[in-house]
């Protein structure tokens, strides 16, 4: 069992939600799948807050956004060299400030960028690591939380496994926005409503594609929806449950739990999520109906676990401690998807915000 390459995005300057931002840029790293030891290979500098990175499905390119709260930032395309270094091939401005998430279709021809502050989703047509065209849609809406839901705030976009539609978490309006694919401004936009004030942040689809699970940020809840087979019907809410046991959600220490990342183990047998504030990682396993049920939780061993990611083998879970400037590897049973064994050696790096394993 050899080494696997992954890329880490970071915050390169202090921001309101990252007061200690000190990242160098995009790190190209290696993980030893046997020992869990990590090492930094190359560093791509000269970028402003490349907080989210995304390898192309064919493994040839890496896309990164620049999260700029003051003005629309760029989405940058890089060719991945044999040693993991990055050579810029193109860049294009995204609509909206504070771009925060990227996703693409399975063929890599459509790339989507969610911009948090201004409520925009930008759509790019791609070919060979270059931007052919760009368009955008703007969302409207709000929620009961006056500080965080004064307007639409798309936080993540995810493509359904069959490629039929794109789902966008709109934290500001408590909605999951649904777009048909291939993407077009003419396609009608549908939306599934969440309980008021929950603030959806990230979602994942189950392996079979019949359910999706939504991690909420403003209320620490995990929701499960069933996707209807009939066209035009809205997803149906099946389950609404807390992300952690009560002692972490309603403790006397005044810490406010803030869910961050949601990832499905490659086996499909476990769903992991990270929670900032209490700095824990929670593990859910699907029941006979596919609905995740809480199984266990453990400390993230870092401050502000902004992102988590599984190695392709499923043997390791990496947790990015944004405010402790480190990535921690946790051993995982590759068959059951459950935690197994001791953590591996910690990798120090400034303000890590995203972990993305290179496509094989």
DASUL-V577548 format. One record per residue. N is the residue number from 1. SS is DSSP state (hx for helix, st for strand, lp for the rest). PSI is psi as a letter, one per 20 degrees, with the letter a starting at -180 (none if undefined). NEAR is the number of other ideal C-beta (glycine too) atoms within 12 Angstrom. Layout:
# DASUL-V577548
{{N SS PSI NEAR} {N SS PSI NEAR}}
This chain:
# DASUL-V577548
{{1 lp o 16} {2 lp b 14} {3 st q 24} {4 st p 36} {5 st p 36} {6 st q 42} {7 st q 48} {8 st p 52} {9 st r 52} {10 st r 47} {11 lp p 43} {12 lp i 34} {13 lp q 26} {14 lp p 17} {15 st r 29} {16 lp h 14} {17 lp i 27} {18 st m 31} {19 lp h 15} {20 lp k 23} {21 lp o 31} {22 lp k 24} {23 lp q 39} {24 lp h 28} {25 lp c 37} {26 st p 48} {27 st p 43} {28 st o 38} {29 st r 38} {30 st q 29} {31 st p 40} {32 st o 24} {33 lp i 28} {34 lp g 18} {35 lp i 21} {36 lp j 33} {37 lp p 22} {38 st q 37} {39 st q 26} {40 st p 28} {41 st f 26} {42 st r 26} {43 st p 25} {44 st o 33} {45 lp a 19} {46 lp j 18} {47 lp q 34} {48 lp o 31} {49 lp m 40} {50 lp m 47} {51 lp i 45} {52 st p 49} {53 st q 46} {54 st o 45} {55 st q 40} {56 lp q 35} {57 lp h 24} {58 lp i 20} {59 lp j 24} {60 lp h 26} {61 st q 36} {62 st p 48} {63 st p 48} {64 st q 48} {65 st q 45} {66 lp o 39} {67 lp o 47} {68 lp o 30} {69 lp i 27} {70 lp h 17} {71 lp r 19} {72 lp p 28} {73 lp r 37} {74 st q 32} {75 st p 48} {76 st p 41} {77 st p 36} {78 st q 35} {79 st p 25} {80 st o 35} {81 lp r 21} {82 lp h 15} {83 lp j 12} {84 lp i 32} {85 lp q 23} {86 st p 37} {87 st o 21} {88 st p 27} {89 st h 25} {90 st r 25} {91 st q 25} {92 st q 32} {93 st p 25} {94 lp q 42} {95 lp p 33} {96 lp q 35} {97 lp q 29} {98 lp l 37} {99 st p 49} {100 st i 49} {101 st q 46} {102 st q 46} {103 st r 45} {104 st r 36} {105 lp r 31} {106 lp h 18} {107 lp i 17} {108 lp j 31} {109 lp i 27} {110 st p 36} {111 st p 47} {112 st p 46} {113 st p 51} {114 st p 52} {115 st o 46} {116 lp g 43} {117 lp h 34} {118 lp j 33} {119 lp k 34} {120 st q 38} {121 st p 44} {122 st p 42} {123 st p 38} {124 st p 39} {125 st p 24} {126 st q 33} {127 st p 20} {128 lp l 17} {129 lp j 32} {130 st q 27} {131 st o 29} {132 st h 18} {133 st r 17} {134 st q 29} {135 st r 27} {136 st q 28} {137 st q 33} {138 st p 24} {139 lp q 36} {140 lp q 20} {141 lp r 27} {142 lp r 24} {143 lp a 30} {144 lp i 20} {145 lp o 22} {146 lp h 12} {147 lp h 14} {148 lp i 29} {149 lp k 30} {150 lp i 19} {151 lp a 27} {152 lp p 36} {153 lp n 43} {154 st p 52} {155 st h 48} {156 st q 43} {157 st q 43} {158 st p 41} {159 st p 36} {160 lp q 31} {161 lp h 23} {162 lp j 17} {163 lp j 24} {164 lp h 22} {165 st r 35} {166 st p 40} {167 st p 43} {168 st p 50} {169 st o 47} {170 st n 47} {171 lp h 46} {172 lp h 40} {173 lp j 35} {174 lp l 38} {175 st q 38} {176 st o 45} {177 st p 44} {178 st p 37} {179 st p 37} {180 st q 23} {181 lp q 27} {182 lp q 21} {183 lp q 34} {184 lp q 16} {185 lp h 17} {186 lp h 11} {187 lp p 19} {188 lp q 15} {189 lp p 28} {190 st r 23} {191 st q 26} {192 st p 31} {193 st p 25} {194 lp r 39} {195 lp q 20} {196 lp p 19} {197 lp j 25} {198 lp h 36} {199 lp m 40} {200 st p 49} {201 st g 47} {202 st q 44} {203 st q 48} {204 st q 39} {205 st q 35} {206 lp r 31} {207 lp h 23} {208 lp i 17} {209 lp j 23} {210 lp i 24} {211 st q 34} {212 st q 45} {213 st p 47} {214 st p 47} {215 st p 48} {216 st q 44} {217 lp g 45} {218 lp h 32} {219 lp p 33} {220 lp m 36} {221 st q 34} {222 st p 40} {223 st q 42} {224 st p 35} {225 st q 33} {226 st p 26} {227 lp p 33} {228 lp q 19} {229 lp h 13} {230 lp p 10} {231 lp q 13} {232 lp i 12} {233 lp q 14} {234 lp q 21} {235 lp q 33} {236 st p 19} {237 st p 27} {238 st h 25} {239 st q 25} {240 st o 21} {241 st q 29} {242 st q 28} {243 lp i 43} {244 lp r 37} {245 lp q 22} {246 hx h 16} {247 hx h 15} {248 hx i 30} {249 hx h 27} {250 lp k 16} {251 lp r 16} {252 lp j 9} {253 lp i 13} {254 lp j 9} {255 lp p 21} {256 lp o 18} {257 lp p 36} {258 st n 33} {259 st q 47} {260 st f 42} {261 st q 44} {262 st p 43} {263 st p 41} {264 st p 38} {265 lp q 40} {266 lp h 27} {267 lp i 23} {268 lp j 26} {269 lp i 27} {270 lp q 39} {271 st p 46} {272 st q 49} {273 st q 47} {274 st q 48} {275 st o 41} {276 st r 39} {277 lp f 27} {278 lp i 33} {279 lp m 33} {280 st r 37} {281 st p 44} {282 st q 43} {283 st p 38} {284 st q 37} {285 st p 26} {286 st q 30} {287 lp a 19} {288 lp h 8} {289 lp j 15} {290 lp j 28} {291 lp p 26} {292 st p 38} {293 st p 22} {294 st p 28} {295 st g 25} {296 st r 23} {297 st r 30} {298 st q 32} {299 st q 24} {300 lp i 41} {301 lp k 27} {302 lp r 35} {303 lp p 28} {304 lp m 36} {305 st n 46} {306 st h 47} {307 st q 47} {308 st q 49} {309 st q 45} {310 st q 40} {311 lp q 38} {312 lp h 27} {313 lp i 27} {314 lp j 31} {315 lp i 33} {316 st q 45} {317 st p 48} {318 st p 51} {319 st p 48} {320 st o 54} {321 st n 39} {322 lp g 43} {323 lp j 31} {324 lp j 28} {325 lp l 30} {326 st q 30} {327 st p 48} {328 st p 38} {329 st p 42} {330 st p 42} {331 st p 28} {332 st q 39} {333 lp o 24} {334 lp i 25} {335 lp g 16} {336 lp h 20} {337 lp j 34} {338 lp q 26} {339 st q 29} {340 lp p 24} {341 lp a 19} {342 lp q 16} {343 lp q 29} {344 lp a 29} {345 lp q 22} {346 lp q 24} {347 st o 34} {348 st p 24} {349 lp q 38} {350 lp p 34} {351 lp l 41} {352 st p 53} {353 st i 47} {354 st q 46} {355 st p 45} {356 st o 43} {357 st q 38} {358 lp q 35} {359 lp q 22} {360 lp none 15}}
